[in-house]
């Protein structure tokens, strides 16, 4: 059982993903915003109820989103061995 939060550009980015019964897919649409520039994932994590202590959290995303999710999950008091949050890319802005 669980929830998968998936950030995509919009409804056209939603895919048919095979998933176990009891896992809810929640699509988060950026609606024209570039990847890595929204707080959609962190806001969605904040709306989740505090999970039971035996829960597992796996989250991967842009660096600032991963840091925000780490702070939220830390407040849940889960066993650190059951939490894996990492960034697999970092938004870079070009200075002129």
Secondary structure by P-SEA (a helix, b strand, c coil): cbbbbbbcccccccccccccccbbbbbbbcccccccccaaaaaaaaacccccccbbbbbbccaaaaaaaaaaaaaaccccccbbbbbcbbbbbbcc
